[in-house]
Amino acid sequence: MLNWIGIAAINMAIAVALGAFGAHGLENIVSAQQLEWWHTATLYLFIHALGLLVVGLLIRLKYTTQTTAWLLQIGIIIFAGSLYAMTLGAPRWFGAITPIGGVLMIAGWLWLAISTFRLENSMD
């Protein structure tokens, strides 16, 4: 079993580093729209890294499965990664994969809901 708490902590560290880079290293290099993409990517990375931290704890407590964590992590990589890549010069069409990451993150949260409802029903 993967250590999702550790992976979440790494995501948080990356979010801090990339947030700082965006605030101090990119503002005079990229357009306002590219900087907005960077900020959006960092915000979603932060929020979902924190969520992944909680999910890691819930996995250890057997309230959910690793499926939740995998969906969130892959969603983070695709969503934030595509926005970071476009900011750094990837072609604009690259943004077409961004929603795939968003759908995976939504699926992760829905899987968490489903798995916790199933657990609750099995305890009745």
Stockholm file with secondary structure:
# STOCKHOLM 1.0

chainA/1-124         MLNWIGIAAINMAIAVALGAFGAHGLENIVSAQQLEWWHTATLYLFIHALGLLVVGLLIRLKYTTQTTAWLLQIGIIIFAGSLYAMTLGAPRWFGAITPIGGVLMIAGWLWLAISTFRLENSMD
#=GR chainA/1-124 SS CCCHHHHHHHHHHHHHHHHHHHHHTSTTTSCHHHHHHHHHHHHHHHHHHHHHHHHHHHHHTTSSCHHHHHHHHHHHHHHHHHHHHHHTTCCGGGGGGHHHHHHHHHHHHHHHHHHHHHHHHHHC
#=GC SS_cons         CCCHHHHHHHHHHHHHHHHHHHHHTSTTTSCHHHHHHHHHHHHHHHHHHHHHHHHHHHHHTTSSCHHHHHHHHHHHHHHHHHHHHHHTTCCGGGGGGHHHHHHHHHHHHHHHHHHHHHHHHHHC
//
